[in-house]
Amino acid sequence: MQGACIVRVHFLTRVKQWIISVFNPPYQLALCDRLPGKHAKECLYLFKLYGSHDFVKLSHADILASNQIMSAINPRDLIKIALLENNLKAHDQRCRVEEEMRGNHYRIHLQGNSEVYSGESICQNIDYFAELNAQEICRIAYSAGFQKGRALSRQISRAGEEARRQDQAAPENAAKVVALRRGAR
């Protein structure tokens, strides 16, 4: 008889704990969504308040600033937020071409700063820009080589014209000069 009474008390205690856990969970805030913040680099997190239809928007700094908020959020959600913030920080530190400018110049985001570099300096110091995307490096190298080739072609054309002018004064050297033709357009 006593054993049945102990089992009944244990069962009622478990039912009571289950009812309390249903109506009062240990974590009051559940992560629902991630929203862009007012600033480009900021991100807001949308939490649903348990037991109501209310939502709370919090930034990463707001979460870190309050121990009460951190204790109200599920640790799995805190891990997700920490990973997302780490990825955003890594993306911000990554080397990338922000803008392609005239004259084979590029605005490059490098180590948190944005600076303008010429295509030739990027090609000459490629180890410094090793984190750039391979397609961007190829595009920059192609553009730099193309412009350098055009400059060399102009220089050769000028030298040929100058040699022809000098050869008109001395006809015996005229046979040594080959005229460059421009391709049909």
C-alpha positions in Angstrom: 0.0 0.0 0.0 2.8 2.4 0.8 4.5 1.6 -2.5 1.4 2.5 -4.4 1.1 5.8 -2.5 4.7 6.7 -3.3 4.2 5.9 -7.0 1.1 8.1 -7.0 2.9 11.0 -5.3 5.8 10.6 -7.7 3.4 10.6 -10.7 1.6 13.7 -9.4 4.9 15.5 -8.9 5.9 14.7 -12.5 2.6 16.0 -13.8 2.9 19.2 -11.7 6.5 19.7 -13.1 5.3 19.1 -16.6 2.4 21.7 -16.3 4.8 24.2 -14.8 7.3 23.7 -17.6 4.6 24.1 -20.2 3.3 27.4 -18.8 6.6 28.7 -17.6 9.5 27.6 -19.8 13.1 28.4 -18.8 13.6 30.6 -21.9 11.1 33.3 -22.6 12.5 34.6 -25.9 12.6 32.5 -29.1 14.6 33.6 -32.1 12.3 34.1 -35.2 14.1 36.1 -37.8 17.1 38.4 -38.6 16.4 41.9 -39.9 18.8 44.6 -41.3 19.5 47.4 -38.9 19.6 51.1 -39.3 23.3 51.0 -40.2 24.6 48.8 -43.0 26.7 46.7 -40.7 24.2 46.3 -38.0 21.7 43.4 -37.7 18.6 43.2 -35.6 17.2 39.9 -34.2 13.5 39.4 -33.9 12.4 37.3 -30.9 8.9 36.0 -30.0 7.9 36.5 -26.4 6.6 33.2 -25.0 2.9 33.0 -24.3 1.9 36.1 -26.2 1.8 37.5 -29.7 4.5 40.2 -29.0 7.8 40.4 -30.7 11.0 42.1 -29.5 13.7 43.5 -31.7 17.2 43.4 -30.2 20.7 44.1 -31.6 23.7 42.0 -30.7 25.0 44.8 -28.5 21.6 44.9 -26.6 21.8 41.2 -26.0 25.4 41.3 -24.7 24.6 44.3 -22.5 22.0 42.6 -20.3 22.4 39.3 -18.4 18.7 39.1 -17.9 18.1 39.2 -21.7 20.8 36.6 -22.2 19.2 34.3 -19.6 15.8 34.6 -21.3 17.1 33.5 -24.7 17.6 29.8 -25.5 21.4 29.0 -25.6 21.0 27.4 -29.0 19.7 30.8 -30.3 22.6 32.6 -28.6 25.0 30.2 -30.4 23.3 31.0 -33.8 23.5 34.7 -33.1 27.2 34.5 -32.1 27.9 32.5 -35.3 26.0 35.0 -37.5 27.8 37.9 -35.9 31.2 36.2 -36.4 30.3 35.6 -40.1 29.4 39.2 -40.5 32.6 40.3 -38.9 34.6 38.0 -41.2 32.8 39.2 -44.2 33.5 42.8 -43.3 37.3 42.0 -42.9 37.4 40.1 -46.2 39.3 41.6 -49.1 37.0 42.6 -52.0 36.7 45.1 -54.9 34.1 47.7 -53.9 34.3 49.9 -57.0 35.9 49.8 -60.4 37.0 53.3 -61.3 38.3 55.0 -64.5 41.9 54.6 -65.6 42.3 51.1 -64.3 41.9 52.1 -60.7 40.0 50.1 -58.1 38.6 50.9 -54.6 39.5 47.8 -52.6 38.2 46.9 -49.1 41.2 45.5 -47.3 41.6 44.7 -43.6 38.6 47.0 -42.6 39.8 50.0 -44.7 38.9 51.1 -48.2 41.7 52.4 -50.4 42.2 53.1 -54.1 44.9 51.1 -56.0 45.9 51.0 -59.7 45.6 47.7 -61.6 49.4 47.6 -62.1 50.2 48.0 -58.4 47.7 45.2 -57.7 49.4 42.9 -60.2 52.8 43.8 -59.0 51.9 43.1 -55.3 49.6 40.2 -55.8 50.6 38.6 -52.4 49.2 41.6 -50.6 45.8 41.0 -52.3 45.9 37.2 -52.0 42.4 37.1 -50.4 40.8 38.7 -53.5 38.4 36.5 -55.5 40.2 34.8 -58.4 37.7 36.2 -61.0 38.3 39.7 -59.7 42.1 39.2 -59.9 41.8 37.9 -63.5 39.6 40.8 -64.5 42.1 43.3 -63.0 45.1 41.6 -64.6 43.3 41.5 -68.0 42.4 45.2 -67.8 45.9 46.2 -66.7 47.5 44.1 -69.4 45.1 45.4 -72.0 45.9 49.1 -71.1 49.6 48.4 -71.0 49.4 46.7 -74.4 47.6 49.7 -75.9 50.2 52.1 -74.4 53.0 50.0 -75.9 51.2 49.9 -79.3 50.9 53.7 -79.3 54.6 54.0 -78.4 55.5 51.6 -81.3 53.3 53.6 -83.7 54.9 56.9 -82.7 58.3 55.4 -83.1 57.4 54.1 -86.6 56.0 57.5 -87.7 59.1 59.2 -86.4 61.3 56.7 -88.3 59.2 57.3 -91.5 59.7 61.0 -91.2 63.4 60.5 -90.8 63.5 58.1 -93.7 61.8 60.5 -96.0 64.8 62.7 -95.5 67.1 59.6 -96.1 65.4 57.3 -98.7 68.0 54.5 -98.4 66.6 53.6 -94.9 62.9 53.6 -96.0 63.0 49.9 -97.0 63.9 48.9 -93.4 60.7 50.3 -91.8 57.5 48.2 -91.8 54.3 50.1 -91.4 51.8 48.9 -88.7 48.3 48.6 -89.9 45.3 49.0 -87.8 42.7 46.2 -87.8 39.4 46.7 -89.8 36.6 47.9 -87.6 
